[in-house]
Amino acid sequence: MSKLKDPDAEFEIIQILIKECNKIEGHVQECKRLVLQYIPLIMVNGEKFLEKNNDVCVQACMNITVWM
């Protein structure tokens, strides 16, 4: 989860998504705008969700490991 708090990681994710936007013909600028507008918000909300639900995530991961 510390990766979500890392500004470099967030920047890297945004760069990757912006690069992928260039593949969407006819909607490149719209895609880039949406990435810049919403990805920081998604990252913050994702971090908060994981902090609140860390026990659930840990338990789910442990269950997956048991099934493997």
trRosetta pair geometry for C-beta under 8 A, 3 or more apart (Angstrom, degrees):
i j d omega theta_ij theta_ji phi_ij phi_ji
1 4 5.6 -38 -171 20 57 114
1 5 7.3 48 140 -12 71 100
1 47 6.8 114 -171 -138 96 75
1 50 5.3 -177 -114 123 119 136
1 51 7.0 125 -173 -71 151 70
1 54 7.4 -48 -46 -104 152 110
2 5 5.5 -56 -159 37 48 111
2 6 6.7 61 143 -37 69 99
3 6 5.5 -45 -154 15 39 121
3 9 4.9 147 179 -117 77 171
4 9 7.0 -96 -94 96 19 138
4 10 7.6 64 -165 -67 46 94
4 43 6.0 173 -162 -172 90 88
4 46 6.3 -142 -136 100 140 105
4 47 4.3 174 131 -88 138 100
4 50 7.1 144 -1 38 160 145
5 47 6.5 104 -65 -130 75 142
6 9 3.9 73 83 4 110 110
6 10 6.9 176 92 -9 59 81
7 10 5.6 -53 -147 38 37 112
7 11 6.1 40 153 -21 68 106
8 11 5.6 -53 -146 37 31 113
8 12 6.3 35 153 -22 64 105
9 12 5.6 -52 -147 34 31 113
9 13 6.5 33 152 -20 63 103
10 13 5.8 -53 -152 34 32 112
10 14 6.4 31 151 -17 65 106
10 39 7.6 144 -168 137 87 105
10 40 6.8 60 -177 -108 131 71
10 43 5.4 47 -117 -140 110 171
11 14 5.7 -55 -149 37 32 112
11 15 6.3 36 152 -22 65 105
12 15 5.6 -51 -148 34 31 114
12 16 6.5 33 154 -20 64 104
13 16 5.8 -54 -151 34 31 111
13 17 6.4 25 154 -14 65 108
13 39 6.5 -178 116 -177 111 132
13 43 7.4 145 67 -82 152 125
14 17 5.8 -59 -147 40 31 108
14 18 6.1 33 155 -21 66 107
14 35 6.2 129 -147 156 75 109
14 36 7.1 71 -154 -94 120 60
14 39 5.5 158 -94 95 86 154
14 40 7.9 10 -76 -54 127 78
15 18 5.8 -54 -145 35 29 112
15 19 6.4 32 154 -21 63 106
16 19 5.7 -56 -154 34 29 114
16 20 6.5 27 150 -17 64 106
17 20 5.5 -53 -148 37 35 112
17 21 6.5 48 149 -31 64 97
17 35 4.5 168 121 -133 125 133
17 39 6.4 178 39 -79 162 147
18 21 5.4 -43 -154 20 35 119
18 22 7.6 45 148 -26 58 92
18 32 5.6 54 -132 -122 84 90
18 35 5.8 -168 -72 97 68 159
18 36 7.8 50 -84 -54 108 89
19 22 6.1 -44 -171 14 38 114
20 23 5.8 -48 -170 21 51 115
20 24 7.7 48 141 -22 69 99
20 31 7.9 -119 102 159 77 138
21 24 5.8 -53 -162 23 49 112
21 27 7.9 -110 -165 111 84 77
21 28 5.5 105 146 -150 91 62
21 31 3.6 172 -137 111 105 125
21 32 4.8 146 127 -61 167 72
21 35 6.3 -102 -53 -18 134 138
22 28 5.8 38 -113 -132 41 116
24 27 4.7 -55 134 69 115 98
24 28 5.9 163 72 -78 83 55
24 31 5.1 115 50 -43 144 151
25 28 7.5 -5 -119 -41 22 94
27 30 4.7 -58 -167 50 79 117
27 31 5.4 88 129 -32 90 99
28 31 5.8 -60 -150 35 25 112
28 32 6.4 22 156 -16 64 108
29 32 5.7 -54 -146 37 32 110
29 33 6.3 34 154 -21 65 106
30 33 5.7 -54 -149 35 30 112
30 34 6.4 28 154 -18 64 107
31 34 5.8 -58 -150 37 29 109
31 35 6.4 31 153 -21 65 105
32 35 5.6 -51 -147 34 32 113
32 36 6.3 24 157 -12 65 108
33 36 6.0 -60 -148 42 29 105
33 37 5.9 22 156 -17 66 115
34 37 5.7 -59 -138 42 28 109
34 38 5.7 -13 176 13 67 118
35 38 7.0 -76 -129 50 15 84
35 39 5.3 12 -173 -22 61 123
36 39 7.1 -25 -94 26 14 105
36 40 7.9 12 -176 -8 42 105
37 41 7.7 -14 142 3 56 121
38 41 5.4 -66 -155 45 49 112
38 42 5.7 49 152 -25 82 106
39 42 5.5 -52 -141 37 34 113
39 43 6.2 38 158 -23 66 103
40 43 5.7 -53 -149 33 31 113
40 44 6.5 28 155 -17 64 105
41 44 5.9 -55 -148 36 32 109
41 45 6.2 24 157 -11 66 110
42 45 5.9 -59 -143 44 29 106
42 46 5.9 34 156 -24 65 110
43 46 5.7 -54 -144 36 26 114
43 47 6.4 30 155 -22 61 105
44 47 5.7 -54 -152 33 29 113
44 48 6.5 27 152 -16 64 106
45 48 5.6 -53 -147 38 35 111
45 49 6.2 38 153 -22 66 105
46 49 5.6 -52 -145 35 31 113
46 50 6.3 27 157 -15 65 107
47 50 6.0 -58 -148 39 27 107
47 51 6.4 30 154 -22 63 106
48 51 5.7 -53 -148 33 31 112
48 52 6.4 25 156 -14 65 107
49 52 6.0 -62 -152 40 29 106
49 53 5.9 -14 165 17 67 117
50 53 6.2 -72 -128 59 26 86
50 54 6.1 63 162 -78 64 74
50 57 6.4 11 -144 -27 80 156
51 54 6.1 -12 -152 -39 24 110
53 56 4.4 -41 -176 38 90 120
53 57 5.8 94 123 -25 87 95
54 57 5.6 -57 -147 38 33 111
54 58 6.1 32 156 -19 68 106
55 58 5.8 -53 -145 37 30 111
55 59 6.2 30 156 -18 64 108
56 59 5.8 -57 -148 39 28 110
56 60 6.2 29 154 -20 65 108
57 60 5.7 -54 -144 36 30 111
57 61 6.3 29 156 -18 64 106
58 61 5.8 -56 -149 37 29 110
58 62 6.4 29 153 -20 64 106
59 62 5.7 -55 -149 35 31 112
59 63 6.4 32 153 -20 65 105
60 63 5.7 -55 -150 35 32 112
60 64 6.5 34 152 -21 65 103
61 64 5.6 -51 -148 33 33 112
61 65 6.5 36 153 -20 64 104
62 65 5.7 -53 -152 34 33 114
62 66 6.5 36 150 -22 64 104
63 66 5.6 -51 -150 32 34 114
63 67 6.6 33 153 -19 65 105
64 67 5.8 -57 -153 35 33 111
64 68 6.7 32 151 -24 66 103
65 68 5.9 -54 -151 28 33 109
